[in-house]
Amino acid sequence: MSKNKIKKKANNNLKILKSLPESIIGGINNKIQNFYKDFIKDREKRKLRLEKEKKIQEHKEIEQQKKQAQKDKMIKAKEEKLQKLAQQRLIVENDRQIIKNEEKRKKIEAKRLQIEQQKLKDEEEKKLREDARKLKEEELRIKILERQKIREEKNKIKLENIKSKELETQKRREAKEAERQERNRIKEIERQKRLDEEQRLREAARKLKYEEEKLRETENKLKQLELDRQQELDRQILQEQSEQRAKEEELKQIEEQLKADEAEKLLKEKEEREKAEDLRKEQEEQRLLDEERAKLLREKEEEEERIKEENRRIKEWEDKFDQEQRIREEELIKKFYSDHSKPSKTENESNNNLEKEEKN
């Protein structure tokens, strides 16, 4: 709406008011003033009522927070008590399991010593046979080594120059890798320390049970080993004789093959080193990516495992608490009905005392 229209409308309203009688105008003014006063009073009442309700609500919230804090404190105390009892029970079970495992270990150790003594005798006999065989092999090997040594000295000079360069680059890579691994190791140690303490007792119990199973398996294995040893001894004697003949022929063929392979090897080594260097760089990049991915996955799995374990412990505590609560309720119900079914002696005694006091 424009300013001119507003002015015109105001002037028209003034003209209409001036044309009205003064009594009507006075009545309208009084009604307006009364309405405005009532409106102010109502608004102040609503404001006071809202402030009062707000204070009441704040007081209720404070009381509710206090009750919740007391409830949380009681729950925490119960949880700590249950945790201490479980820990003490686990320590007693672990001590009992340690004694049991120690007795079984002594029996196994005695059996093992007996087997070891027999095994030493077998080893001495085997050693005598091997000494005779090695004398023959040594004669052939010395001749081959002399010829091999001459060829290796020539190749050694070439390889030393190449290896010296490779060692320098390898040392630089290893230094960087060691520094990176050390940083990762320190971070991993800090994270593991937080997790290891809560798992220590639980793992101790599982280890002792596992140790008992392994001791039982070891006892069975020792029996089986004694049977296998006798069979192995007979088979070994026949095998050594055939191996002796085969090795003599093999050494002669090896010498001829070495001459041909060495020439080909020198040519291939240079190509393989270049390929290996390219492959190593690709593998290094892939390994770093895999390590980071595996680390994130492992941390996620460990977090999920801790959450599952925490939920499981909470569920066990809830089940136990519900069971105890049900037992207490049943006892209270039984006591209630037993009290009402039999006349109580205390009530009869109190009635007699009242009658005596009235007579006095």
C-alpha positions as CSV (number, residue, x, y, z in Angstrom):
1,M,0.0,0.0,0.0
2,S,1.4,3.5,-0.9
3,K,1.9,6.4,1.5
4,N,-0.8,8.5,-0.2
5,K,-3.4,5.8,0.3
6,I,-2.4,5.4,4.0
7,K,-2.7,9.2,4.6
8,K,-6.1,9.2,2.9
9,K,-7.4,6.3,4.9
10,A,-6.2,8.0,8.2
11,N,-7.9,11.3,7.3
12,N,-11.2,9.4,6.5
13,N,-11.0,7.7,9.9
14,L,-10.5,11.0,11.7
15,K,-13.4,12.5,9.9
16,I,-15.6,9.6,10.9
17,L,-14.5,9.9,14.5
18,K,-15.2,13.7,14.6
19,S,-18.6,13.2,13.2
20,L,-19.5,10.7,16.0
21,P,-21.0,12.0,19.3
22,E,-18.7,12.6,22.2
23,S,-20.5,10.1,24.4
24,I,-20.0,7.2,22.0
25,I,-16.3,8.2,21.6
26,G,-15.8,8.2,25.4
27,G,-17.5,4.8,25.8
28,I,-15.2,3.3,23.1
29,N,-12.1,4.8,24.8
30,N,-13.1,3.3,28.1
31,K,-13.7,-0.1,26.6
32,I,-10.3,0.0,24.9
33,Q,-8.6,1.0,28.1
34,N,-10.3,-1.8,30.1
35,F,-9.5,-4.3,27.4
36,Y,-5.8,-3.2,27.4
37,K,-5.6,-3.5,31.2
38,D,-7.1,-7.0,31.2
39,F,-4.8,-8.0,28.5
40,I,-1.7,-6.8,30.5
41,K,-2.9,-8.6,33.7
42,D,-3.5,-11.9,31.7
43,R,-0.1,-11.7,30.1
44,E,1.6,-11.2,33.5
45,K,-0.3,-14.1,35.0
46,R,0.7,-16.4,32.1
47,K,4.3,-15.3,32.5
48,L,4.3,-16.1,36.3
49,R,2.6,-19.5,35.6
50,L,5.2,-20.4,33.0
51,E,8.1,-19.4,35.3
52,K,6.6,-21.5,38.1
53,E,6.1,-24.5,35.8
54,K,9.7,-24.1,34.5
55,K,11.1,-24.1,38.1
56,I,9.0,-27.3,38.9
57,Q,10.3,-29.0,35.8
58,E,13.9,-28.1,36.6
59,H,13.5,-29.4,40.1
60,K,12.1,-32.7,38.7
61,E,15.0,-33.0,36.3
62,I,17.5,-32.5,39.1
63,E,15.8,-35.1,41.3
64,Q,15.7,-37.6,38.3
65,Q,19.4,-37.0,37.7
66,K,20.2,-37.7,41.4
67,K,18.1,-40.9,41.3
68,Q,19.8,-42.0,38.0
69,A,23.3,-41.3,39.5
70,Q,22.5,-43.4,42.6
71,K,21.2,-46.2,40.4
72,D,24.3,-46.1,38.2
73,K,26.5,-46.2,41.3
74,M,24.7,-49.3,42.7
75,I,24.9,-51.1,39.3
76,K,28.6,-50.3,39.1
77,A,29.3,-51.6,42.6
78,K,27.5,-54.8,41.8
79,E,29.4,-55.2,38.6
80,E,32.7,-54.7,40.4
81,K,31.8,-57.2,43.1
82,L,30.9,-59.8,40.5
83,Q,34.1,-59.1,38.6
84,K,36.2,-59.7,41.7
85,L,34.4,-62.9,42.5
86,A,34.9,-64.2,39.0
87,Q,38.6,-63.2,39.1
88,Q,39.1,-65.1,42.4
89,R,37.3,-68.1,41.1
90,L,39.4,-68.1,37.9
91,I,42.7,-67.8,39.9
92,V,41.7,-70.9,42.0
93,E,40.8,-72.9,38.9
94,N,44.1,-71.9,37.3
95,D,46.1,-73.0,40.4
96,R,44.3,-76.4,40.4
97,Q,45.0,-76.8,36.7
98,I,48.7,-76.0,37.0
99,I,49.1,-78.7,39.7
100,K,47.4,-81.2,37.5
101,N,49.4,-80.3,34.4
102,E,52.7,-80.5,36.4
103,E,52.0,-84.1,37.5
104,K,51.2,-85.1,33.9
105,R,54.3,-83.3,32.7
106,K,56.6,-85.3,35.1
107,K,55.2,-88.6,33.7
108,I,55.7,-87.6,30.2
109,E,59.3,-86.4,30.9
110,A,60.2,-89.8,32.4
111,K,58.9,-91.5,29.3
112,R,60.7,-89.0,27.0
113,L,64.0,-89.6,28.7
114,Q,63.7,-93.3,28.2
115,I,63.0,-92.7,24.5
116,E,65.9,-90.2,24.2
117,Q,68.4,-92.8,25.6
118,Q,67.3,-95.3,23.0
119,K,67.5,-92.7,20.3
120,L,71.0,-91.8,21.3
121,K,72.1,-95.4,20.8
122,D,70.5,-95.4,17.4
123,E,72.2,-92.1,16.5
124,E,75.6,-93.5,17.4
125,E,75.1,-96.5,15.1
126,K,73.8,-94.2,12.4
127,K,76.8,-91.9,12.8
128,L,79.2,-94.8,12.3
129,R,77.5,-95.7,9.0
130,E,77.5,-92.1,7.9
131,D,81.2,-91.7,8.6
132,A,82.0,-94.5,6.3
133,R,79.8,-93.1,3.6
134,K,81.1,-89.5,4.0
135,L,84.7,-90.7,3.5
136,K,83.8,-91.9,0.0
137,E,81.8,-88.8,-0.7
138,E,84.5,-86.5,0.5
139,E,87.1,-88.0,-1.9
140,L,84.8,-87.2,-4.9
141,R,83.8,-83.9,-3.5
142,I,87.4,-82.7,-2.9
143,K,88.2,-83.3,-6.6
144,I,85.1,-81.4,-7.7
145,L,85.7,-78.6,-5.3
146,E,89.2,-78.0,-6.5
147,R,88.0,-77.5,-10.0
148,Q,85.0,-75.5,-8.8
149,K,87.1,-73.2,-6.7
150,I,89.1,-72.0,-9.7
151,R,85.9,-71.1,-11.6
152,E,84.4,-69.5,-8.5
153,E,87.4,-67.2,-7.9
154,K,86.9,-65.7,-11.4
155,N,83.2,-65.2,-10.9
156,K,83.7,-63.9,-7.4
157,I,85.6,-60.8,-8.6
158,K,82.7,-59.9,-10.9
159,L,80.0,-60.6,-8.3
160,E,81.7,-58.6,-5.6
161,N,81.5,-55.4,-7.6
162,I,77.8,-55.9,-8.3
163,K,77.0,-56.9,-4.7
164,S,78.8,-53.9,-3.2
165,K,76.5,-51.6,-5.2
166,E,73.4,-53.6,-4.3
167,L,74.4,-53.7,-0.6
168,E,74.6,-49.9,-0.5
169,T,71.1,-49.5,-2.0
170,Q,69.7,-52.3,0.2
171,K,71.1,-50.6,3.4
172,R,69.4,-47.4,2.5
173,R,66.1,-49.1,1.9
174,E,66.4,-51.2,5.1
175,A,67.2,-48.0,7.1
176,K,64.0,-46.4,5.8
177,E,62.0,-49.5,6.3
178,A,63.3,-50.0,9.9
179,E,62.4,-46.4,10.8
180,R,58.9,-46.9,9.4
181,Q,58.5,-50.3,11.2
182,E,59.7,-48.8,14.5
183,R,57.0,-46.0,14.3
184,N,54.4,-48.6,13.6
185,R,55.7,-50.9,16.3
186,I,55.5,-48.1,18.9
187,K,51.9,-47.3,18.0
188,E,50.9,-51.0,18.0
189,I,52.6,-51.5,21.4
190,E,50.6,-48.6,22.9
191,R,47.4,-50.0,21.5
192,Q,48.0,-53.5,22.6
193,K,48.8,-52.6,26.2
194,R,45.3,-51.3,26.6
195,L,43.9,-54.6,25.3
196,D,46.2,-57.1,26.8
197,E,45.5,-56.5,30.5
198,E,41.7,-57.3,30.3
199,Q,42.5,-60.5,28.3
200,R,45.3,-61.8,30.5
201,L,43.3,-63.8,33.0
202,R,40.9,-65.1,30.4
203,E,43.8,-66.2,28.2
204,A,45.6,-67.8,31.2
205,A,42.7,-70.2,31.8
206,R,42.4,-71.0,28.1
207,K,46.2,-71.6,27.9
208,L,46.1,-74.0,30.8
209,K,43.3,-76.0,29.2
210,Y,45.1,-76.0,25.9
211,E,48.3,-77.1,27.7
212,E,46.5,-80.1,29.2
213,E,45.2,-81.1,25.8
214,K,48.7,-80.8,24.3
215,L,50.3,-82.8,27.1
216,R,47.8,-85.6,26.4
217,E,48.6,-85.4,22.7
218,T,52.3,-85.5,23.5
219,E,51.9,-88.6,25.6
220,N,50.1,-90.3,22.7
221,K,52.7,-89.1,20.2
222,L,55.6,-90.5,22.3
223,K,54.0,-94.0,22.1
224,Q,53.5,-93.7,18.4
225,L,57.1,-92.4,17.9
226,E,58.5,-95.4,19.7
227,L,56.8,-97.7,17.1
228,D,57.7,-95.4,14.2
229,R,61.4,-95.3,15.3
230,Q,61.8,-99.1,15.1
231,Q,60.3,-99.1,11.6
232,E,62.3,-96.1,10.5
233,L,65.6,-97.6,11.7
234,D,65.2,-100.7,9.4
235,R,64.0,-98.6,6.5
236,Q,66.8,-96.1,6.9
237,I,69.6,-98.7,6.7
238,L,68.3,-99.9,3.3
239,Q,67.8,-96.3,2.1
240,E,71.3,-95.2,3.0
241,Q,72.9,-98.0,1.0
242,S,70.9,-97.1,-2.1
243,E,71.6,-93.3,-1.5
244,Q,75.3,-94.0,-1.3
245,R,75.3,-95.5,-4.8
246,A,73.1,-92.8,-6.2
247,K,75.1,-89.9,-4.8
248,E,78.3,-91.2,-6.4
249,E,76.7,-91.1,-9.8
250,E,74.9,-87.8,-9.0
251,L,78.2,-86.0,-8.0
252,K,79.7,-86.9,-11.4
253,Q,76.7,-85.6,-13.3
254,I,76.6,-82.5,-11.1
255,E,80.2,-81.6,-11.9
256,E,79.5,-81.7,-15.7
257,Q,76.2,-79.8,-15.2
258,L,77.8,-77.1,-13.1
259,K,80.2,-76.2,-15.9
260,A,77.4,-75.7,-18.4
261,D,75.1,-73.9,-15.8
262,E,77.7,-71.4,-14.6
263,A,78.2,-69.9,-18.1
264,E,74.4,-69.6,-18.5
265,K,74.0,-68.4,-14.9
266,L,76.3,-65.4,-15.4
267,L,74.2,-64.2,-18.3
268,K,70.9,-64.7,-16.6
269,E,71.9,-63.1,-13.3
270,K,72.2,-59.6,-14.8
271,E,68.8,-59.8,-16.4
272,E,67.2,-61.3,-13.3
273,R,68.7,-58.5,-11.1
274,E,67.1,-55.9,-13.3
275,K,63.8,-57.7,-13.3
276,A,64.0,-58.4,-9.6
277,E,64.7,-54.7,-8.9
278,D,61.6,-53.6,-10.8
279,L,59.5,-56.4,-9.2
280,R,60.8,-55.4,-5.7
281,K,59.7,-51.8,-6.2
282,E,56.2,-52.9,-7.3
283,Q,56.0,-55.4,-4.4
284,E,57.2,-52.8,-1.9
285,E,54.4,-50.4,-2.9
286,Q,51.9,-53.2,-2.8
287,R,53.1,-54.4,0.5
288,L,52.8,-51.0,2.1
289,L,49.2,-50.7,0.8
290,D,48.4,-54.3,2.0
291,E,49.9,-53.5,5.5
292,E,47.8,-50.4,5.9
293,R,44.6,-52.2,4.7
294,A,45.3,-55.2,6.9
295,K,46.0,-52.9,9.9
296,L,42.7,-51.1,9.4
297,L,40.8,-54.4,9.0
298,R,42.5,-55.9,12.1
299,E,41.6,-52.8,14.2
300,K,38.0,-53.0,13.0
301,E,37.8,-56.7,13.8
302,E,39.4,-56.2,17.3
303,E,36.9,-53.4,18.0
304,E,34.0,-55.6,16.9
305,E,35.4,-58.5,19.0
306,R,35.7,-56.3,22.1
307,I,32.1,-55.1,21.6
308,K,30.8,-58.7,21.3
309,E,32.7,-59.7,24.4
310,E,31.3,-56.8,26.3
311,N,27.8,-57.6,25.2
312,R,28.3,-61.2,26.1
313,R,29.5,-60.4,29.6
314,I,26.6,-57.9,30.1
315,K,24.1,-60.6,28.9
316,E,25.6,-63.2,31.3
317,W,25.4,-60.7,34.2
318,E,21.7,-59.9,33.3
319,D,20.8,-63.6,33.2
320,K,22.4,-64.3,36.5
321,F,20.8,-61.2,38.1
322,D,17.4,-62.2,36.8
323,Q,17.8,-65.7,38.2
324,E,18.9,-64.5,41.6
325,Q,16.0,-62.0,41.6
326,R,13.5,-64.8,40.7
327,I,14.9,-67.0,43.6
328,R,14.5,-64.1,46.1
329,E,11.0,-63.4,45.0
330,E,10.0,-67.1,45.3
331,E,11.5,-67.1,48.8
332,L,9.6,-64.0,49.8
333,I,6.3,-65.5,48.4
334,K,6.9,-68.7,50.3
335,K,7.7,-66.8,53.5
336,F,4.6,-64.6,53.1
337,Y,2.2,-67.5,52.7
338,S,3.9,-69.5,55.5
339,D,3.5,-66.5,57.9
340,H,-0.2,-66.1,57.1
341,S,-1.0,-69.8,57.2
342,K,0.4,-70.3,60.8
343,P,-0.7,-68.1,63.8
344,S,2.3,-66.1,64.9
345,K,3.6,-66.4,68.5
346,T,4.7,-62.8,68.6
347,E,1.0,-61.6,68.1
348,N,-0.2,-63.8,70.9
349,E,2.5,-62.6,73.2
350,S,1.7,-59.0,72.4
351,N,-2.0,-59.5,73.1
352,N,-1.2,-61.1,76.5
353,N,1.1,-58.2,77.4
354,L,-1.6,-55.7,76.5
355,E,-4.2,-57.5,78.8
356,K,-1.7,-57.5,81.7
357,E,-1.1,-53.8,81.3
358,E,-4.8,-53.0,81.3
359,K,-5.3,-55.0,84.5
360,N,-2.5,-53.2,86.2
